[in-house]
């Protein structure tokens, strides 16, 4: 199983230990769960969508609508 080494300040380490103990988990299982939850809930970086329109370049324009017959086929569930 892969391993990861981290350097943390004392308050952060104590917080992790306390949170792991509260959930009755080992430190490794607790941190792995935090990382997994973070990866699953934050698919886009924070502030990503705030960048829309931030580029001051007149060549960046919305493309014209694609005619329906040229659009990619879709699978309906």
N, CA, C and O atoms as a Tinker XYZ file with bonds, in Angstrom:
   308  protein
     1  N      0.847000   -1.171000    0.000000    73     2
     2  CA     0.000000    0.000000    0.000000    64     1     3
     3  C      0.898000    1.241000    0.000000    63     2     4     5
     4  O      1.863000    1.288000    0.762000    81     3
     5  N      0.607000    2.243000   -0.829000    73     3     6
     6  CA     1.418000    3.460000   -0.875000    64     5     7
     7  C      1.379000    4.211000    0.456000    63     6     8     9
     8  O      0.412000    4.126000    1.212000    81     7
     9  N      2.448000    4.939000    0.714000    73     7    10
    10  CA     2.538000    5.750000    1.921000    64     9    11
    11  C      2.822000    7.191000    1.545000    63    10    12    13
    12  O      3.346000    7.477000    0.469000    81    11
    13  N      2.468000    8.094000    2.451000    73    11    14
    14  CA     2.684000    9.520000    2.259000    64    13    15
    15  C      3.231000   10.095000    3.551000    63    14    16    17
    16  O      2.700000    9.821000    4.628000    81    15
    17  N      4.284000   10.886000    3.456000    73    15    18
    18  CA     4.833000   11.566000    4.632000    64    17    19
    19  C      4.490000   13.037000    4.545000    63    18    20    21
    20  O      4.617000   13.650000    3.484000    81    19
    21  N      4.056000   13.605000    5.657000    73    19    22
    22  CA     3.683000   15.019000    5.713000    64    21    23
    23  C      4.409000   15.707000    6.856000    63    22    24    25
    24  O      4.701000   15.093000    7.882000    81    23
    25  N      4.689000   16.958000    6.672000    73    23    26
    26  CA     5.228000   17.784000    7.737000    64    25    27
    27  C      4.133000   18.764000    8.137000    63    26    28    29
    28  O      3.717000   19.594000    7.328000    81    27
    29  N      3.664000   18.675000    9.378000    73    27    30
    30  CA     2.572000   19.511000    9.868000    64    29    31
    31  C      3.019000   20.269000   11.109000    63    30    32    33
    32  O      3.886000   19.816000   11.857000    81    31
    33  N      2.414000   21.422000   11.311000    73    31    34
    34  CA     2.675000   22.114000   12.573000    64    33    35
    35  C      1.920000   21.401000   13.692000    63    34    36    37
    36  O      1.000000   20.626000   13.432000    81    35
    37  N      2.312000   21.664000   14.925000    73    35    38
    38  CA     1.732000   20.956000   16.070000    64    37    39
    39  C      0.219000   21.141000   16.199000    63    38    40    41
    40  O     -0.484000   20.161000   16.444000    81    39
    41  N     -0.310000   22.362000   16.045000    73    39    42
    42  CA    -1.770000   22.512000   16.174000    64    41    43
    43  C     -2.554000   21.710000   15.122000    63    42    44    45
    44  O     -3.605000   21.148000   15.427000    81    43
    45  N     -2.046000   21.662000   13.898000    73    43    46
    46  CA    -2.729000   20.902000   12.852000    64    45    47
    47  C     -2.705000   19.412000   13.170000    63    46    48    49
    48  O     -3.706000   18.717000   12.997000    81    47
    49  N     -1.566000   18.929000   13.631000    73    47    50
    50  CA    -1.453000   17.514000   13.977000    64    49    51
    51  C     -2.379000   17.157000   15.132000    63    50    52    53
    52  O     -3.032000   16.114000   15.100000    81    51
    53  N     -2.443000   17.993000   16.131000    73    51    54
    54  CA    -3.331000   17.735000   17.266000    64    53    55
    55  C     -4.793000   17.732000   16.835000    63    54    56    57
    56  O     -5.591000   16.935000   17.328000    81    55
    57  N     -5.136000   18.623000   15.916000    73    55    58
    58  CA    -6.505000   18.668000   15.397000    64    57    59
    59  C     -6.837000   17.376000   14.651000    63    58    60    61
    60  O     -7.923000   16.820000   14.821000    81    59
    61  N     -5.906000   16.899000   13.828000    73    59    62
    62  CA    -6.133000   15.642000   13.117000    64    61    63
    63  C     -6.297000   14.479000   14.092000    63    62    64    65
    64  O     -7.189000   13.646000   13.932000    81    63
    65  N     -5.438000   14.430000   15.091000    73    63    66
    66  CA    -5.536000   13.342000   16.077000    64    65    67
    67  C     -6.878000   13.386000   16.809000    63    66    68    69
    68  O     -7.516000   12.354000   17.012000    81    67
    69  N     -7.297000   14.583000   17.201000    73    67    70
    70  CA    -8.566000   14.713000   17.922000    64    69    71
    71  C     -9.745000   14.304000   17.044000    63    70    72    73
    72  O    -10.654000   13.616000   17.509000    81    71
    73  N     -9.738000   14.720000   15.790000    73    71    74
    74  CA   -10.826000   14.368000   14.873000    64    73    75
    75  C    -10.853000   12.872000   14.594000    63    74    76    77
    76  O    -11.928000   12.276000   14.522000    81    75
    77  N     -9.693000   12.264000   14.437000    73    75    78
    78  CA    -9.633000   10.821000   14.211000    64    77    79
    79  C    -10.149000   10.074000   15.434000    63    78    80    81
    80  O    -10.896000    9.105000   15.300000    81    79
    81  N     -9.760000   10.514000   16.613000    73    79    82
    82  CA   -10.215000    9.865000   17.842000    64    81    83
    83  C    -11.725000   10.003000   18.005000    63    82    84    85
    84  O    -12.395000    9.064000   18.434000    81    83
    85  N    -12.260000   11.173000   17.662000    73    83    86
    86  CA   -13.694000   11.408000   17.776000    64    85    87
    87  C    -14.476000   10.444000   16.894000    63    86    88    89
    88  O    -15.568000   10.010000   17.259000    81    87
    89  N    -13.917000   10.110000   15.732000    73    87    90
    90  CA   -14.584000    9.177000   14.817000    64    89    91
    91  C    -14.135000    7.734000   15.040000    63    90    92    93
    92  O    -14.518000    6.832000   14.294000    81    91
    93  N    -13.322000    7.528000   16.070000    73    91    94
    94  CA   -12.821000    6.192000   16.419000    64    93    95
    95  C    -12.124000    5.531000   15.235000    63    94    96    97
    96  O    -12.370000    4.364000   14.930000    81    95
    97  N    -11.249000    6.291000   14.571000    73    95    98
    98  CA   -10.490000    5.804000   13.425000    64    97    99
    99  C     -9.004000    6.010000   13.693000    63    98   100   101
   100  O     -8.608000    6.849000   14.502000    81    99
   101  N     -8.195000    5.223000   12.992000    73    99   102
   102  CA    -6.764000    5.485000   13.044000    64   101   103
   103  C     -6.501000    6.794000   12.310000    63   102   104   105
   104  O     -7.319000    7.248000   11.510000    81   103
   105  N     -5.367000    7.382000   12.590000    73   103   106
   106  CA    -5.006000    8.631000   11.918000    64   105   107
   107  C     -4.935000    8.422000   10.404000    63   106   108   109
   108  O     -5.398000    9.266000    9.636000    81   107
   109  N     -4.361000    7.308000    9.982000    73   107   110
   110  CA    -4.253000    7.026000    8.543000    64   109   111
   111  C     -5.622000    6.910000    7.880000    63   110   112   113
   112  O     -5.847000    7.481000    6.812000    81   111
   113  N     -6.534000    6.176000    8.507000    73   111   114
   114  CA    -7.870000    6.017000    7.916000    64   113   115
   115  C     -8.630000    7.338000    7.904000    63   114   116   117
   116  O     -9.357000    7.636000    6.956000    81   115
   117  N     -8.458000    8.127000    8.958000    73   115   118
   118  CA    -9.148000    9.413000    9.007000    64   117   119
   119  C     -8.656000   10.332000    7.892000    63   118   120   121
   120  O     -9.463000   10.914000    7.166000    81   119
   121  N     -7.327000   10.465000    7.751000    73   119   122
   122  CA    -6.770000   11.361000    6.733000    64   121   123
   123  C     -7.107000   10.860000    5.332000    63   122   124   125
   124  O     -7.415000   11.661000    4.450000    81   123
   125  N     -7.052000    9.542000    5.113000    73   123   126
   126  CA    -7.423000    9.001000    3.803000    64   125   127
   127  C     -8.871000    9.351000    3.475000    63   126   128   129
   128  O     -9.181000    9.690000    2.333000    81   127
   129  N     -9.761000    9.273000    4.467000    73   127   130
   130  CA   -11.162000    9.645000    4.246000    64   129   131
   131  C    -11.330000   11.118000    3.933000    63   130   132   133
   132  O    -12.128000   11.487000    3.071000    81   131
   133  N    -10.579000   11.967000    4.634000    73   131   134
   134  CA   -10.643000   13.413000    4.366000    64   133   135
   135  C    -10.192000   13.696000    2.938000    63   134   136   137
   136  O    -10.838000   14.458000    2.219000    81   135
   137  N     -9.091000   13.088000    2.529000    73   135   138
   138  CA    -8.597000   13.308000    1.167000    64   137   139
   139  C     -9.566000   12.777000    0.117000    63   138   140   141
   140  O     -9.782000   13.414000   -0.914000    81   139
   141  N    -10.149000   11.610000    0.379000    73   139   142
   142  CA   -11.114000   11.028000   -0.565000    64   141   143
   143  C    -12.356000   11.919000   -0.670000    63   142   144   145
   144  O    -12.838000   12.181000   -1.771000    81   143
   145  N    -12.873000   12.383000    0.470000    73   143   146
   146  CA   -14.048000   13.266000    0.452000    64   145   147
   147  C    -13.751000   14.562000   -0.285000    63   146   148   149
   148  O    -14.586000   15.066000   -1.036000    81   147
   149  N    -12.563000   15.094000   -0.067000    73   147   150
   150  CA   -12.178000   16.345000   -0.730000    64   149   151
   151  C    -12.120000   16.147000   -2.245000    63   150   152   153
   152  O    -12.610000   16.984000   -3.003000    81   151
   153  N    -11.528000   15.048000   -2.679000    73   151   154
   154  CA   -11.408000   14.781000   -4.115000    64   153   155
   155  C    -12.769000   14.603000   -4.766000    63   154   156   157
   156  O    -12.972000   15.028000   -5.903000    81   155
   157  N    -13.709000   13.976000   -4.053000    73   155   158
   158  CA   -15.029000   13.718000   -4.622000    64   157   159
   159  C    -15.929000   14.943000   -4.617000    63   158   160   161
   160  O    -16.816000   15.055000   -5.462000    81   159
   161  N    -15.722000   15.854000   -3.693000    73   159   162
   162  CA   -16.628000   16.995000   -3.595000    64   161   163
   163  C    -16.089000   18.251000   -4.265000    63   162   164   165
   164  O    -16.841000   19.206000   -4.461000    81   163
   165  N    -14.829000   18.276000   -4.614000    73   163   166
   166  CA   -14.226000   19.471000   -5.210000    64   165   167
   167  C    -13.635000   19.155000   -6.565000    63   166   168   169
   168  O    -12.417000   19.185000   -6.746000    81   167
   169  N    -14.500000   18.852000   -7.518000    73   167   170
   170  CA   -14.013000   18.483000   -8.831000    64   169   171
   171  C    -13.440000   19.680000   -9.582000    63   170   172   173
   172  O    -12.558000   19.506000  -10.423000    81   171
   173  N    -13.910000   20.869000   -9.303000    73   171   174
   174  CA   -13.393000   22.074000   -9.919000    64   173   175
   175  C    -12.679000   22.895000   -8.844000    63   174   176   177
   176  O    -13.162000   22.973000   -7.714000    81   175
   177  N    -11.553000   23.500000   -9.172000    73   175   178
   178  CA   -10.859000   24.324000   -8.172000    64   177   179
   179  C    -11.740000   25.476000   -7.699000    63   178   180   181
   180  O    -12.562000   25.998000   -8.453000    81   179
   181  N    -11.557000   25.862000   -6.445000    73   179   182
   182  CA   -12.336000   26.963000   -5.890000    64   181   183
   183  C    -12.125000   28.217000   -6.738000    63   182   184   185
   184  O    -10.991000   28.559000   -7.073000    81   183
   185  N    -13.202000   28.889000   -7.079000    73   183   186
   186  CA   -13.140000   30.114000   -7.869000    64   185   187
   187  C    -13.044000   29.884000   -9.365000    63   186   188   189
   188  O    -12.963000   30.849000  -10.125000    81   187
   189  N    -13.051000   28.631000   -9.814000    73   187   190
   190  CA   -12.897000   28.330000  -11.238000    64   189   191
   191  C    -13.946000   29.040000  -12.092000    63   190   192   193
   192  O    -13.615000   29.652000  -13.107000    81   191
   193  N    -15.204000   28.959000  -11.679000    73   191   194
   194  CA   -16.276000   29.536000  -12.492000    64   193   195
   195  C    -16.327000   31.058000  -12.392000    63   194   196   197
   196  O    -16.993000   31.701000  -13.203000    81   195
   197  N    -15.650000   31.635000  -11.431000    73   195   198
   198  CA   -15.576000   33.100000  -11.336000    64   197   199
   199  C    -14.666000   33.680000  -12.411000    63   198   200   201
   200  O    -14.672000   34.889000  -12.641000    81   199
   201  N    -13.892000   32.836000  -13.065000    73   199   202
   202  CA   -12.962000   33.311000  -14.090000    64   201   203
   203  C    -13.647000   33.572000  -15.429000    63   202   204   205
   204  O    -13.076000   34.226000  -16.302000    81   203
   205  N    -14.870000   33.064000  -15.595000    73   203   206
   206  CA   -15.556000   33.253000  -16.876000    64   205   207
   207  C    -15.662000   34.742000  -17.188000    63   206   208   209
   208  O    -16.169000   35.518000  -16.378000    81   207
   209  N    -15.186000   35.132000  -18.352000    73   207   210
   210  CA   -15.244000   36.519000  -18.780000    64   209   211
   211  C    -14.131000   37.385000  -18.236000    63   210   212   213
   212  O    -14.111000   38.589000  -18.489000    81   211
   213  N    -13.193000   36.799000  -17.490000    73   211   214
   214  CA   -12.131000   37.590000  -16.873000    64   213   215
   215  C    -11.036000   37.979000  -17.871000    63   214   216   217
   216  O    -10.267000   38.905000  -17.612000    81   215
   217  N    -10.960000   37.289000  -18.995000    73   215   218
   218  CA    -9.921000   37.571000  -19.981000    64   217   219
   219  C    -10.331000   38.781000  -20.822000    63   218   220   221
   220  O    -11.394000   38.777000  -21.442000    81   219
   221  N     -9.505000   39.793000  -20.840000    73   219   222
   222  CA    -9.804000   41.013000  -21.597000    64   221   223
   223  C     -9.204000   40.895000  -22.996000    63   222   224   225
   224  O     -8.183000   41.512000  -23.301000    81   223
   225  N     -9.853000   40.093000  -23.843000    73   223   226
   226  CA    -9.368000   39.828000  -25.193000    64   225   227
   227  C    -10.583000   39.703000  -26.099000    63   226   228   229
   228  O    -11.388000   38.785000  -25.941000    81   227
   229  N    -10.716000   40.611000  -27.034000    73   227   230
   230  CA   -11.882000   40.642000  -27.921000    64   229   231
   231  C    -11.978000   39.435000  -28.845000    63   230   232   233
   232  O    -13.034000   39.196000  -29.432000    81   231
   233  N    -10.889000   38.665000  -28.988000    73   231   234
   234  CA   -10.949000   37.492000  -29.863000    64   233   235
   235  C    -11.657000   36.317000  -29.193000    63   234   236   237
   236  O    -12.060000   35.371000  -29.868000    81   235
   237  N    -11.808000   36.372000  -27.877000    73   235   238
   238  CA   -12.553000   35.319000  -27.176000    64   237   239
   239  C    -14.030000   35.671000  -27.211000    63   238   240   241
   240  O    -14.492000   36.564000  -26.499000    81   239
   241  N    -14.757000   34.956000  -28.048000    73   239   242
   242  CA   -16.186000   35.204000  -28.202000    64   241   243
   243  C    -16.937000   33.889000  -28.104000    63   242   244   245
   244  O    -16.359000   32.819000  -28.289000    81   243
   245  N    -18.206000   33.971000  -27.817000    73   243   246
   246  CA   -19.042000   32.785000  -27.777000    64   245   247
   247  C    -19.190000   32.254000  -29.200000    63   246   248   249
   248  O    -19.513000   33.021000  -30.107000    81   247
   249  N    -18.961000   30.962000  -29.414000    73   247   250
   250  CA   -19.082000   30.427000  -30.773000    64   249   251
   251  C    -20.534000   30.413000  -31.213000    63   250   252   253
   252  O    -21.439000   30.435000  -30.379000    81   251
   253  N    -20.762000   30.377000  -32.524000    73   251   254
   254  CA   -22.146000   30.321000  -33.012000    64   253   255
   255  C    -22.792000   28.994000  -32.635000    63   254   256   257
   256  O    -22.108000   28.001000  -32.390000    81   255
   257  N    -24.092000   28.995000  -32.593000    73   255   258
   258  CA   -24.855000   27.788000  -32.279000    64   257   259
   259  C    -24.591000   26.725000  -33.342000    63   258   260   261
   260  O    -24.589000   27.022000  -34.537000    81   259
   261  N    -24.370000   25.495000  -32.908000    73   259   262
   262  CA   -24.154000   24.389000  -33.839000    64   261   263
   263  C    -25.522000   23.904000  -34.326000    63   262   264   265
   264  O    -26.413000   23.660000  -33.512000    81   263
   265  N    -25.700000   23.763000  -35.650000    73   263   266
   266  CA   -26.983000   23.247000  -36.146000    64   265   267
   267  C    -27.274000   21.872000  -35.547000    63   266   268   269
   268  O    -26.365000   21.061000  -35.370000    81   267
   269  N    -28.517000   21.620000  -35.242000    73   267   270
   270  CA   -28.930000   20.383000  -34.584000    64   269   271
   271  C    -28.438000   19.154000  -35.341000    63   270   272   273
   272  O    -28.015000   18.180000  -34.719000    81   271
   273  N    -28.486000   19.182000  -36.641000    73   271   274
   274  CA   -28.095000   18.003000  -37.414000    64   273   275
   275  C    -26.583000   17.724000  -37.357000    63   274   276   277
   276  O    -26.155000   16.611000  -37.662000    81   275
   277  N    -25.787000   18.702000  -36.979000    73   275   278
   278  CA   -24.335000   18.519000  -36.855000    64   277   279
   279  C    -23.903000   18.242000  -35.413000    63   278   280   281
   280  O    -22.738000   17.937000  -35.157000    81   279
   281  N    -24.827000   18.348000  -34.493000    73   279   282
   282  CA   -24.506000   18.147000  -33.087000    64   281   283
   283  C    -24.226000   16.656000  -32.840000    63   282   284   285
   284  O    -24.709000   15.788000  -33.567000    81   283
   285  N    -23.440000   16.389000  -31.804000    73   283   286
   286  CA   -23.101000   14.999000  -31.466000    64   285   287
   287  C    -24.332000   14.249000  -30.986000    63   286   288   289
   288  O    -25.187000   14.829000  -30.318000    81   287
   289  N    -24.433000   12.964000  -31.320000    73   287   290
   290  CA   -25.569000   12.168000  -30.832000    64   289   291
   291  C    -25.508000   12.027000  -29.314000    63   290   292   293
   292  O    -24.428000   12.004000  -28.724000    81   291
   293  N    -26.658000   11.935000  -28.702000    73   291   294
   294  CA   -26.739000   11.814000  -27.250000    64   293   295
   295  C    -27.399000   10.503000  -26.884000    63   294   296   297
   296  O    -28.244000    9.985000  -27.613000    81   295
   297  N    -26.998000    9.982000  -25.748000    73   295   298
   298  CA   -27.638000    8.790000  -25.210000    64   297   299
   299  C    -28.581000    9.235000  -24.114000    63   298   300   301
   300  O    -28.156000    9.897000  -23.168000    81   299
   301  N    -29.829000    8.893000  -24.219000    73   299   302
   302  CA   -30.817000    9.262000  -23.215000    64   301   303
   303  C    -30.988000    8.109000  -22.239000    63   302   304   305
   304  O    -31.073000    6.946000  -22.635000    81   303
   305  N    -31.036000    8.446000  -20.980000    73   303   306
   306  CA   -31.194000    7.410000  -19.959000    64   305   307
   307  C    -32.637000    7.075000  -19.735000    63   306   308
   308  O    -32.951000    6.220000  -18.907000    81   307
